[in-house]
Amino acid sequence: MAFSVAEWREKNRPQDVELPSGNVAKLRKVHLVDLVIQGMIPATLVAEAEALKDADGTALVQDLEKLTGFREMLNAVAKATFVEPPVGDGGTDAQLGVDEVPFDDLVHVFNWCNGRSRQLEPFRSEPERDVDAVPDGVGVRDAAEPDTGA
């Protein structure tokens, strides 16, 4: 089933996302490849980004030399992702400077764009109402007796 233009835009509209800092921002999804093509992220950083996906968030940066490149990539993703408030290189009355966004928020936004920030959901659903306790022994059959074959 093909989407109409309006349906396409509605499906891909920016979303309110709560960040680790407790702030809520309106974000749009961006893909790293699009940012590389637009020249916002150097192609040399894409391999580092891919390695971060494989690490599943346990170790973001092992090498301090890579930290500068990693931060540069996070900044580019944030500037492309934030709709409200807008984020740019420097802070003004109209936008936050990327250096004003906490590091944890930047990592969260990066993960959100790559589909890695979903909260784990319980596999069992919660009961709709409280369940009454069953009194001891009610509904319990007597102990089974062996079949003697008679």
C-alpha positions as CSV (number, residue, x, y, z in Angstrom):
1,M,0.0,0.0,0.0
2,A,1.5,3.3,-1.0
3,F,1.3,6.4,1.2
4,S,-0.1,9.7,0.1
5,V,2.1,12.7,0.5
6,A,0.1,13.8,3.6
7,E,0.4,10.2,5.1
8,W,4.1,10.1,4.3
9,R,4.7,13.4,6.0
10,E,2.6,12.5,9.0
11,K,4.5,9.2,9.4
12,N,7.8,11.0,9.3
13,R,7.1,14.0,11.3
14,P,9.3,15.1,14.3
15,Q,8.6,13.4,17.6
16,D,8.8,14.6,21.2
17,V,11.7,12.6,22.9
18,E,12.6,12.8,26.6
19,L,16.3,13.0,27.0
20,P,18.5,11.7,29.9
21,S,18.8,15.3,31.2
22,G,15.0,15.4,31.7
23,N,14.5,17.9,28.9
24,V,12.1,17.1,26.1
25,A,13.0,18.0,22.5
26,K,11.2,17.6,19.2
27,L,13.5,15.5,17.0
28,R,13.4,14.2,13.4
29,K,15.1,11.0,12.4
30,V,18.2,11.4,10.3
31,H,20.5,8.7,8.8
32,L,24.3,8.9,9.0
33,V,24.6,8.2,5.3
34,D,22.5,11.3,4.5
35,L,24.7,13.4,6.8
36,V,27.9,12.0,5.1
37,I,26.4,12.8,1.6
38,Q,25.5,16.3,2.8
39,G,29.1,16.8,4.0
40,M,28.0,17.2,7.6
41,I,30.0,14.1,8.8
42,P,33.4,13.2,7.3
43,A,33.2,9.7,5.7
44,T,36.1,8.6,7.9
45,L,33.8,8.8,10.9
46,V,31.2,6.4,9.5
47,A,33.3,3.3,10.3
48,E,33.6,4.5,13.9
49,A,29.8,5.0,14.1
50,E,29.3,1.5,12.7
51,A,31.6,0.1,15.4
52,L,29.6,1.9,18.1
53,K,26.5,0.1,16.9
54,D,28.2,-3.3,17.2
55,A,29.3,-2.4,20.8
56,D,25.6,-2.1,21.7
57,G,26.4,1.0,23.8
58,T,28.6,-0.7,26.4
59,A,31.8,1.0,25.5
60,L,31.3,4.2,23.5
61,V,34.9,5.2,22.9
62,Q,37.9,3.1,23.8
63,D,40.5,5.5,22.4
64,L,40.8,9.1,23.5
65,E,42.0,10.1,20.0
66,K,38.6,8.9,18.6
67,L,36.7,10.9,21.2
68,T,37.2,14.2,19.2
69,G,35.8,12.5,16.1
70,F,33.0,10.9,18.0
71,R,32.0,14.2,19.5
72,E,32.1,15.9,16.1
73,M,29.8,13.2,14.7
74,L,27.4,13.6,17.7
75,N,27.3,17.3,17.2
76,A,26.5,16.9,13.5
77,V,23.7,14.5,14.3
78,A,22.3,16.8,16.9
79,K,22.3,19.8,14.6
80,A,20.5,17.8,11.9
81,T,18.0,16.2,14.4
82,F,16.8,18.9,16.8
83,V,13.7,20.7,15.5
84,E,12.7,22.3,18.8
85,P,14.8,23.8,20.3
86,P,17.0,24.2,17.2
87,V,20.7,23.4,17.7
88,G,23.6,25.0,15.8
89,D,27.3,25.7,16.2
90,G,26.9,28.6,18.6
91,G,24.2,29.6,21.0
92,T,22.0,32.6,20.2
93,D,18.6,33.8,21.4
94,A,17.1,31.7,18.6
95,Q,19.0,28.4,19.0
96,L,21.1,26.3,21.5
97,G,24.7,25.9,20.8
98,V,25.6,22.3,20.4
99,D,28.1,22.7,23.3
100,E,25.0,23.5,25.5
101,V,23.5,20.0,25.0
102,P,24.8,17.5,27.6
103,F,26.9,14.6,26.3
104,D,24.4,12.0,27.5
105,D,21.7,13.7,25.6
106,L,23.8,13.7,22.4
107,V,24.5,10.0,22.7
108,H,20.8,9.4,23.4
109,V,19.8,11.3,20.2
110,F,22.4,9.4,18.2
111,N,21.0,6.1,19.5
112,W,17.4,7.2,18.9
113,C,18.2,8.0,15.3
114,N,19.7,4.6,14.9
115,G,16.8,2.8,16.5
116,R,18.8,1.8,19.6
117,S,17.1,3.8,22.3
118,R,13.9,1.8,22.6
119,Q,13.0,1.0,26.2
120,L,12.8,-2.7,27.0
121,E,9.2,-3.7,27.4
122,P,8.0,-6.5,29.7
123,F,7.0,-9.6,27.7
124,R,4.1,-10.2,30.1
125,S,1.2,-7.8,30.1
126,E,0.0,-6.4,33.4
127,P,-3.4,-7.7,34.6
128,E,-6.2,-5.2,34.0
129,R,-7.3,-5.4,37.6
130,D,-6.1,-6.9,40.9
131,V,-6.6,-10.6,41.2
132,D,-8.1,-12.0,44.4
133,A,-6.2,-14.5,46.4
134,V,-7.5,-18.1,46.4
135,P,-8.1,-19.5,49.9
136,D,-6.0,-22.5,50.8
137,G,-7.4,-25.8,49.6
138,V,-10.4,-24.5,47.7
139,G,-10.8,-26.2,44.4
140,V,-7.9,-28.6,45.1
141,R,-8.8,-32.3,44.5
142,D,-7.9,-35.1,46.9
143,A,-4.6,-36.8,46.3
144,A,-4.6,-39.3,43.5
145,E,-4.7,-43.0,44.4
146,P,-2.7,-45.6,42.5
147,D,-4.5,-47.7,40.0
148,T,-4.4,-51.3,41.2
149,G,-5.8,-52.7,38.0
150,A,-8.9,-53.9,39.6
